[in-house]
């Protein structure tokens, strides 16, 4: 069936119009969504058809074979004209006055949409999720391959529709839709700092030297002991390393020689003092032996004086009197 004058055919709505941007008719609010303004004759035809609400339309540019989808806001445009957002005309490569074919469409409700901002500036917004949710309230559908415009703080941010499910074009009216973001088109991964190249022969040696320097030396038996009888521990002589023993032994030998040298003149002097023709019992050598034996005798009584430890030698008391 042909509807005379407007080219309507059958039970579907399909018509061609000349498109113009919203700025030509002082309707800047159209730029914040995906809705168009159609002539009143389109409303008359749509009312006579069994069209599902909300009304969604397919836009087709025959010259470039570009397809997009939109909703309708009003039916107040002049006959033969359609008023569109300028960003939608850019997506379809349309100029002012170009012909576009409009056809009614039924789209499934979207469950998943993947978006990709053009620039990283969109991620610098304090709350991009809230701004995007507010903007999408003015949209009725999304089509894969389109670039929507988000206006915020006197700036325009363009976002590509990379993927949509369950179809390439979906309705987002009264639906729960999962939104995912792809990295922006101008995003660059930060460069990792390069480490200086060290020859393989030197690197292990330096690592081993560092490990040896960091390892603490083990010193056995460095703790202190305590006795059960309450007495303090015996003072132990400080440990002497083997390296210092020869150094100390050398002076002791020299001291012995010096003492022998000093002892020899003293013996000679005593022999000179002795009268000739007389026997003298006892000499400096015997006196030295006796002097060496005396300290040993003194040490024996000190050992005997030390009291022995007697276990359980305390007094006992009873609670009964």
C-alpha positions as a Markdown table, in Angstrom:
| # | Residue | x | y | z |
|---|---|---|---|---|
| 1 | Unk | 0.0 | 0.0 | 0.0 |
| 2 | Unk | 1.3 | 3.4 | -0.9 |
| 3 | Unk | 0.5 | 6.5 | 1.2 |
| 4 | Unk | 0.1 | 9.3 | -1.3 |
| 5 | Unk | 2.3 | 12.3 | -0.9 |
| 6 | Unk | 4.8 | 10.9 | 1.7 |
| 7 | Unk | 5.9 | 7.6 | 0.3 |
| 8 | Unk | 4.7 | 5.4 | 3.2 |
| 9 | Unk | 4.5 | 1.8 | 2.2 |
| 10 | Unk | 2.9 | -1.2 | 3.9 |
| 11 | Unk | 2.7 | -1.5 | 7.7 |
| 12 | Unk | 6.3 | -0.2 | 8.3 |
| 13 | Unk | 7.3 | 3.4 | 8.6 |
| 14 | Unk | 10.0 | 4.4 | 6.1 |
| 15 | Unk | 10.6 | 7.9 | 4.8 |
| 16 | Unk | 13.4 | 10.0 | 3.4 |
| 17 | Unk | 14.2 | 13.5 | 4.8 |
| 18 | Unk | 16.7 | 16.2 | 4.5 |
| 19 | Unk | 18.8 | 16.5 | 7.6 |
| 20 | Unk | 19.9 | 19.7 | 9.4 |
| 21 | Unk | 21.8 | 20.2 | 12.7 |
| 22 | Unk | 20.1 | 21.4 | 15.9 |
| 23 | Unk | 22.0 | 24.6 | 15.9 |
| 24 | Unk | 20.0 | 25.7 | 12.8 |
| 25 | Unk | 16.8 | 25.8 | 14.8 |
| 26 | Unk | 18.1 | 27.0 | 18.1 |
| 27 | Unk | 17.6 | 23.6 | 19.8 |
| 28 | Unk | 21.0 | 23.0 | 21.5 |
| 29 | Unk | 19.6 | 20.5 | 24.0 |
| 30 | Unk | 19.5 | 17.9 | 21.3 |
| 31 | Unk | 23.3 | 17.7 | 21.4 |
| 32 | Unk | 23.2 | 16.0 | 24.8 |
| 33 | Unk | 21.3 | 12.9 | 23.5 |
| 34 | Unk | 20.4 | 10.7 | 20.5 |
| 35 | Unk | 16.9 | 12.0 | 19.8 |
| 36 | Unk | 15.7 | 13.7 | 16.6 |
| 37 | Unk | 12.8 | 16.0 | 15.7 |
| 38 | Unk | 10.5 | 14.8 | 12.9 |
| 39 | Unk | 7.6 | 16.5 | 11.1 |
| 40 | Unk | 4.0 | 16.1 | 12.3 |
| 41 | Unk | 3.1 | 14.0 | 9.3 |
| 42 | Unk | 5.4 | 11.3 | 10.6 |
| 43 | Unk | 3.3 | 11.2 | 13.9 |
| 44 | Unk | 0.1 | 10.8 | 11.9 |
| 45 | Unk | 1.5 | 7.8 | 10.1 |
| 46 | Unk | 3.0 | 6.2 | 13.2 |
| 47 | Unk | -0.3 | 6.5 | 15.1 |
| 48 | Unk | -2.1 | 4.5 | 12.4 |
| 49 | Unk | 0.5 | 1.7 | 12.6 |
| 50 | Unk | 1.0 | -0.8 | 15.5 |
| 51 | Unk | 4.4 | 0.6 | 16.5 |
| 52 | Unk | 6.0 | -0.6 | 19.7 |
| 53 | Unk | 6.9 | 2.0 | 22.2 |
| 54 | Unk | 9.4 | 3.6 | 22.8 |
| 55 | Unk | 9.7 | 4.6 | 19.2 |
| 56 | Unk | 13.2 | 3.7 | 17.8 |
| 57 | Unk | 14.4 | 4.4 | 14.2 |
| 58 | Unk | 17.1 | 3.3 | 11.9 |
| 59 | Unk | 19.0 | 6.0 | 10.1 |
| 60 | Unk | 20.7 | 5.1 | 6.8 |
| 61 | Unk | 23.0 | 7.2 | 4.6 |
| 62 | Unk | 22.8 | 5.6 | 1.2 |
| 63 | Unk | 25.8 | 7.6 | -0.1 |
| 64 | Unk | 28.3 | 6.2 | 2.4 |
| 65 | Unk | 26.3 | 3.1 | 3.6 |
| 66 | Unk | 26.5 | 4.3 | 7.2 |
| 67 | Unk | 23.8 | 3.1 | 9.6 |
| 68 | Unk | 22.9 | 4.4 | 13.1 |
| 69 | Unk | 19.9 | 4.4 | 15.4 |
| 70 | Unk | 18.0 | 7.1 | 17.3 |
| 71 | Unk | 14.9 | 8.0 | 19.2 |
| 72 | Unk | 12.4 | 10.8 | 18.6 |
| 73 | Unk | 11.8 | 13.8 | 20.9 |
| 74 | Unk | 9.2 | 15.9 | 19.1 |
| 75 | Unk | 7.2 | 16.1 | 15.9 |
| 76 | Unk | 7.4 | 19.8 | 15.2 |
| 77 | Unk | 9.9 | 20.0 | 12.3 |
| 78 | Unk | 9.0 | 21.3 | 8.9 |
| 79 | Unk | 7.7 | 18.9 | 6.4 |
| 80 | Unk | 10.4 | 17.0 | 4.6 |
| 81 | Unk | 13.0 | 17.9 | 7.2 |
| 82 | Unk | 14.6 | 16.1 | 10.2 |
| 83 | Unk | 16.6 | 17.8 | 12.9 |
| 84 | Unk | 19.5 | 15.8 | 14.2 |
| 85 | Unk | 22.4 | 16.3 | 16.8 |
| 86 | Unk | 25.5 | 17.4 | 15.0 |
| 87 | Unk | 27.6 | 14.6 | 16.4 |
| 88 | Unk | 25.2 | 12.1 | 14.9 |
| 89 | Unk | 25.6 | 13.7 | 11.5 |
| 90 | Unk | 29.3 | 13.4 | 11.9 |
| 91 | Unk | 29.0 | 9.7 | 12.6 |
| 92 | Unk | 27.0 | 9.2 | 9.5 |
| 93 | Unk | 29.1 | 11.5 | 7.4 |
| 94 | Unk | 26.2 | 13.8 | 6.6 |
| 95 | Unk | 26.3 | 17.4 | 5.6 |
| 96 | Unk | 23.5 | 20.0 | 6.0 |
| 97 | Unk | 20.7 | 19.2 | 3.5 |
| 98 | Unk | 21.8 | 15.7 | 2.7 |
| 99 | Unk | 19.2 | 13.0 | 2.4 |
| 100 | Unk | 18.8 | 10.4 | 5.1 |
| 101 | Unk | 16.4 | 7.4 | 5.1 |
| 102 | Unk | 14.4 | 6.9 | 8.4 |
| 103 | Unk | 12.8 | 3.5 | 9.2 |
| 104 | Unk | 11.2 | 2.3 | 12.4 |
| 105 | Unk | 13.1 | -0.4 | 14.2 |
| 106 | Unk | 12.7 | -2.8 | 17.2 |
| 107 | Unk | 15.9 | -3.3 | 19.2 |
| 108 | Unk | 16.6 | -5.7 | 22.1 |
| 109 | Unk | 17.4 | -4.4 | 25.5 |
| 110 | Unk | 21.2 | -4.2 | 26.1 |
| 111 | Unk | 23.0 | -6.3 | 28.7 |
| 112 | Unk | 26.6 | -5.3 | 28.0 |
| 113 | Unk | 28.3 | -2.3 | 26.4 |
| 114 | Unk | 32.0 | -1.6 | 26.0 |
| 115 | Unk | 33.1 | 2.0 | 25.7 |
| 116 | Unk | 36.4 | 3.6 | 24.7 |
| 117 | Unk | 37.2 | 7.3 | 25.3 |
| 118 | Unk | 39.1 | 9.2 | 22.6 |
| 119 | Unk | 41.4 | 10.9 | 25.1 |
| 120 | Unk | 42.7 | 10.3 | 28.6 |
| 121 | Unk | 41.1 | 13.7 | 29.7 |
| 122 | Unk | 37.9 | 11.9 | 30.3 |
| 123 | Unk | 39.5 | 9.7 | 33.0 |
| 124 | Unk | 40.8 | 12.9 | 34.7 |
| 125 | Unk | 37.2 | 13.8 | 35.6 |
| 126 | Unk | 36.5 | 13.5 | 39.4 |
| 127 | Unk | 33.6 | 11.1 | 38.9 |
| 128 | Unk | 33.4 | 9.9 | 35.2 |
| 129 | Unk | 30.9 | 7.2 | 36.1 |
| 130 | Unk | 28.3 | 9.6 | 37.4 |
| 131 | Unk | 28.8 | 11.9 | 34.4 |
| 132 | Unk | 28.3 | 9.0 | 32.0 |
| 133 | Unk | 25.2 | 7.8 | 33.8 |
| 134 | Unk | 23.7 | 11.2 | 33.6 |
| 135 | Unk | 24.5 | 11.6 | 29.9 |
| 136 | Unk | 23.1 | 8.1 | 29.0 |
| 137 | Unk | 19.7 | 9.0 | 30.5 |
| 138 | Unk | 19.2 | 11.2 | 27.4 |
| 139 | Unk | 20.0 | 8.3 | 25.1 |
| 140 | Unk | 17.5 | 5.7 | 23.9 |
| 141 | Unk | 19.8 | 3.3 | 22.1 |
| 142 | Unk | 23.5 | 2.6 | 21.3 |
| 143 | Unk | 25.0 | 1.2 | 18.0 |
| 144 | Unk | 28.4 | -0.4 | 17.7 |
| 145 | Unk | 30.8 | 1.8 | 15.7 |
| 146 | Unk | 29.1 | 5.1 | 16.8 |
| 147 | Unk | 30.9 | 7.8 | 18.7 |
| 148 | Unk | 28.7 | 9.5 | 21.3 |
| 149 | Unk | 29.5 | 12.9 | 22.8 |
| 150 | Unk | 29.6 | 13.6 | 26.5 |
| 151 | Unk | 29.5 | 17.3 | 27.5 |
| 152 | Unk | 30.9 | 18.3 | 30.9 |
| 153 | Unk | 32.4 | 21.5 | 32.3 |
| 154 | Unk | 32.3 | 23.3 | 28.9 |
| 155 | Unk | 34.2 | 20.5 | 27.2 |
| 156 | Unk | 33.1 | 17.8 | 24.8 |
| 157 | Unk | 34.4 | 14.2 | 25.3 |
| 158 | Unk | 33.9 | 11.7 | 22.5 |
| 159 | Unk | 33.4 | 8.0 | 23.3 |
| 160 | Unk | 33.3 | 5.1 | 20.9 |
| 161 | Unk | 30.9 | 2.2 | 21.2 |
| 162 | Unk | 33.3 | -0.7 | 20.8 |
| 163 | Unk | 30.9 | -3.6 | 21.6 |
| 164 | Unk | 27.3 | -4.2 | 22.5 |
| 165 | Unk | 25.3 | -7.3 | 23.5 |
| 166 | Unk | 23.1 | -9.1 | 22.7 |
| 167 | Unk | 23.1 | -7.3 | 19.3 |
| 168 | Unk | 25.2 | -4.7 | 17.5 |
| 169 | Unk | 22.4 | -2.1 | 18.2 |
| 170 | Unk | 20.6 | -2.2 | 21.6 |
| 171 | Unk | 18.1 | -0.3 | 23.6 |
| 172 | Unk | 19.1 | 1.2 | 26.9 |
| 173 | Unk | 15.7 | 2.4 | 28.1 |
| 174 | Unk | 14.7 | 0.9 | 31.5 |
| 175 | Unk | 17.4 | -1.8 | 31.4 |
| 176 | Unk | 20.2 | -3.1 | 33.6 |
| 177 | Unk | 23.3 | -2.8 | 31.4 |
| 178 | Unk | 26.9 | -3.7 | 32.3 |
| 179 | Unk | 29.4 | -1.0 | 31.1 |
| 180 | Unk | 33.1 | -1.8 | 30.5 |
| 181 | Unk | 35.8 | 0.6 | 29.5 |
| 182 | Unk | 38.7 | 0.1 | 27.1 |
| 183 | Unk | 41.9 | 2.1 | 27.3 |
| 184 | Unk | 41.7 | 5.5 | 25.7 |
| 185 | Unk | 42.9 | 5.9 | 22.1 |
| 186 | Unk | 45.8 | 8.1 | 23.1 |
| 187 | Unk | 46.8 | 6.0 | 26.2 |
| 188 | Unk | 50.4 | 5.1 | 26.4 |
| 189 | Unk | 51.8 | 2.6 | 28.9 |
| 190 | Unk | 54.5 | 4.1 | 31.2 |
| 191 | Unk | 58.0 | 3.1 | 30.4 |
| 192 | Unk | 59.8 | 0.9 | 32.8 |
| 193 | Unk | 63.1 | 2.1 | 34.2 |
| 194 | Unk | 66.0 | 0.3 | 32.6 |
| 195 | Unk | 68.6 | -1.2 | 34.9 |
| 196 | Unk | 72.3 | -0.7 | 34.1 |
| 197 | Unk | 73.8 | -3.7 | 32.3 |
| 198 | Unk | 76.4 | -5.5 | 34.4 |
| 199 | Unk | 78.8 | -8.0 | 32.8 |
| 200 | Unk | 78.0 | -11.6 | 33.7 |
| 201 | Unk | 81.5 | -12.3 | 35.0 |
| 202 | Unk | 81.5 | -9.4 | 37.5 |
| 203 | Unk | 77.9 | -9.6 | 38.7 |
| 204 | Unk | 78.2 | -12.9 | 40.7 |
| 205 | Unk | 81.5 | -11.9 | 42.3 |
| 206 | Unk | 80.0 | -8.6 | 43.6 |
| 207 | Unk | 76.9 | -10.4 | 44.9 |
| 208 | Unk | 79.0 | -12.9 | 46.8 |
| 209 | Unk | 81.2 | -10.2 | 48.3 |
| 210 | Unk | 78.0 | -8.4 | 49.5 |
| 211 | Unk | 76.7 | -11.6 | 51.0 |
| 212 | Unk | 79.9 | -12.3 | 52.8 |
| 213 | Unk | 80.1 | -8.8 | 54.3 |
| 214 | Unk | 76.5 | -8.9 | 55.5 |
| 215 | Unk | 76.8 | -12.3 | 57.3 |
| 216 | Unk | 77.5 | -11.9 | 61.0 |
| 217 | Unk | 80.4 | -14.0 | 62.5 |
| 218 | Unk | 79.4 | -16.7 | 64.8 |
| 219 | Unk | 80.8 | -16.5 | 68.4 |
| 220 | Unk | 80.1 | -19.6 | 70.5 |
| 221 | Unk | 79.5 | -19.5 | 74.3 |
| 222 | Unk | 79.0 | -15.8 | 74.5 |
| 223 | Unk | 76.2 | -16.0 | 77.1 |
| 224 | Unk | 76.5 | -15.8 | 80.9 |
| 225 | Unk | 75.9 | -18.6 | 83.4 |
| 226 | Unk | 74.2 | -18.6 | 86.8 |
| 227 | Unk | 74.8 | -20.9 | 89.8 |
| 228 | Unk | 72.1 | -22.5 | 91.9 |
| 229 | Unk | 73.7 | -21.5 | 95.2 |
| 230 | Unk | 73.3 | -17.8 | 94.5 |
| 231 | Unk | 77.0 | -17.1 | 94.1 |
| 232 | Unk | 78.3 | -15.2 | 91.2 |
| 233 | Unk | 80.0 | -17.0 | 88.3 |
| 234 | Unk | 83.7 | -17.4 | 88.4 |
| 235 | Unk | 85.5 | -14.8 | 86.3 |
| 236 | Unk | 87.0 | -16.3 | 83.2 |
| 237 | Unk | 90.1 | -15.1 | 81.7 |
| 238 | Unk | 89.5 | -13.2 | 78.5 |
| 239 | Unk | 89.9 | -15.2 | 75.3 |
| 240 | Unk | 93.2 | -14.7 | 73.5 |
| 241 | Unk | 93.3 | -15.4 | 69.8 |
| 242 | Unk | 95.9 | -17.6 | 68.4 |
| 243 | Unk | 97.3 | -14.7 | 66.4 |
| 244 | Unk | 98.2 | -12.7 | 69.5 |
| 245 | Unk | 99.8 | -15.6 | 71.4 |
| 246 | Unk | 103.2 | -15.5 | 69.5 |
| 247 | Unk | 103.3 | -11.8 | 69.9 |
| 248 | Unk | 102.9 | -12.1 | 73.7 |
| 249 | Unk | 105.2 | -15.1 | 74.0 |
| 250 | Unk | 108.1 | -13.2 | 72.4 |
| 251 | Unk | 108.2 | -10.6 | 75.1 |
| 252 | Unk | 108.1 | -13.2 | 77.8 |
| 253 | Unk | 111.1 | -15.0 | 76.4 |
| 254 | Unk | 113.0 | -11.7 | 76.2 |
| 255 | Unk | 112.0 | -11.0 | 79.8 |
| 256 | Unk | 113.4 | -14.4 | 80.9 |
| 257 | Unk | 116.6 | -13.7 | 79.1 |
| 258 | Unk | 116.8 | -10.3 | 80.7 |
| 259 | Unk | 116.1 | -11.8 | 84.1 |
| 260 | Unk | 118.8 | -14.4 | 83.6 |
| 261 | Unk | 121.2 | -11.8 | 82.5 |
| 262 | Unk | 120.4 | -9.7 | 85.6 |
| 263 | Unk | 120.5 | -12.9 | 87.8 |
| 264 | Unk | 124.0 | -13.7 | 86.5 |
| 265 | Unk | 125.6 | -10.6 | 87.8 |
| 266 | Unk | 123.7 | -10.8 | 91.1 |
| 267 | Unk | 125.1 | -14.4 | 91.5 |
| 268 | Unk | 128.5 | -13.2 | 90.7 |
| 269 | Unk | 128.3 | -10.4 | 93.2 |
| 270 | Unk | 127.2 | -12.9 | 95.9 |
| 271 | Unk | 130.0 | -15.2 | 95.0 |
| 272 | Unk | 132.4 | -12.3 | 95.3 |
| 273 | Unk | 131.0 | -11.5 | 98.7 |
| 274 | Unk | 131.6 | -15.1 | 99.9 |
| 275 | Unk | 134.9 | -15.7 | 101.5 |
| 276 | Unk | 137.3 | -17.9 | 100.0 |
| 277 | Unk | 138.1 | -21.2 | 101.7 |
| 278 | Unk | 134.6 | -21.6 | 103.1 |
| 279 | Unk | 131.7 | -23.8 | 102.0 |
| 280 | Unk | 128.4 | -22.0 | 101.6 |
| 281 | Unk | 125.3 | -24.1 | 101.7 |
| 282 | Unk | 122.5 | -22.7 | 99.5 |
| 283 | Unk | 122.8 | -20.5 | 96.5 |
| 284 | Unk | 120.7 | -18.1 | 94.4 |
| 285 | Unk | 119.4 | -21.0 | 92.4 |
| 286 | Unk | 118.1 | -22.8 | 95.5 |
| 287 | Unk | 116.5 | -19.5 | 96.6 |
| 288 | Unk | 114.8 | -19.2 | 93.2 |
| 289 | Unk | 113.4 | -22.7 | 93.5 |
| 290 | Unk | 112.1 | -22.0 | 97.0 |
| 291 | Unk | 110.5 | -18.7 | 95.7 |
| 292 | Unk | 108.8 | -20.6 | 93.0 |
| 293 | Unk | 107.4 | -23.2 | 95.4 |
| 294 | Unk | 106.0 | -20.6 | 97.8 |
| 295 | Unk | 103.1 | -19.4 | 95.6 |
| 296 | Unk | 102.0 | -22.9 | 95.1 |
| 297 | Unk | 101.8 | -23.4 | 98.9 |
| 298 | Unk | 99.8 | -20.2 | 99.2 |
| 299 | Unk | 97.3 | -21.3 | 96.6 |
| 300 | Unk | 96.5 | -24.6 | 98.3 |
| 301 | Unk | 95.0 | -23.0 | 101.5 |
| 302 | Unk | 92.8 | -20.8 | 99.3 |
| 303 | Unk | 91.3 | -23.9 | 97.7 |
| 304 | Unk | 90.7 | -25.5 | 101.1 |
| 305 | Unk | 89.0 | -22.3 | 102.4 |
| 306 | Unk | 86.2 | -22.4 | 99.8 |
| 307 | Unk | 83.1 | -23.8 | 101.4 |
| 308 | Unk | 81.5 | -26.8 | 99.7 |
| 309 | Unk | 77.9 | -26.6 | 98.4 |
| 310 | Unk | 75.5 | -28.6 | 100.7 |
| 311 | Unk | 72.1 | -29.2 | 99.2 |
| 312 | Unk | 69.0 | -28.9 | 101.3 |
| 313 | Unk | 70.9 | -27.3 | 104.2 |
| 314 | Unk | 68.2 | -24.7 | 105.1 |
| 315 | Unk | 66.0 | -24.7 | 108.2 |
| 316 | Unk | 62.4 | -25.9 | 108.1 |
| 317 | Unk | 59.4 | -24.5 | 109.8 |
| 318 | Unk | 56.0 | -26.0 | 110.6 |
| 319 | Unk | 52.6 | -24.3 | 110.7 |
| 320 | Unk | 51.8 | -26.0 | 114.0 |
| 321 | Unk | 53.1 | -24.5 | 117.2 |
